[in-house]
Amino acid sequence: MLTDVAGGDGMPLPAWARPFAAQRRVRAAFVTSAVAMLGAVWPPDPASTSAGTTPMLLLTAAGDQLIDPAHTRALAGLYPHATVHAFDAGHLRSIKEEPDRYGGTVAEFIGVVGAVAG
């Protein structure tokens, strides 16, 4: 996913910098640096972390130009308790363009998780 952000057309870079950012080695360096800054292992191992037992809601959008929805679905496939919901808008646009649907999706997930945990 981070590779898409680093090399995608949706990244807010000046036109002169886009060819540089699209190079595989530059994208790889970006991804490595981003994960290192977080002090994380990406993606988290479902067998040795709570990621394997934690309910997750991954939101994606059909029009997302930063993170390919297929990558979001593939990530969700690593985790047995992950749910993916797709909106029609672009990256993070559903918050503004579909606020009721967005909020309803999140509230429903929280309600289900709360009912299971409670």
QUIBEL-V228831 format. One record per helix or strand. SS is the DSSP state (helix for helix, strand for strand). FROM is the first residue (numbers start at 1). TO is the last residue. Records with the same first field share a line. If there is no record, write none. Layout:
SS->FROM-TO + FROM-TO
This chain:
helix->2-7 + 15-21 + 24-38 + 50-52 + 69-76 + 94-97 + 99-117
strand->56-61 + 82-87
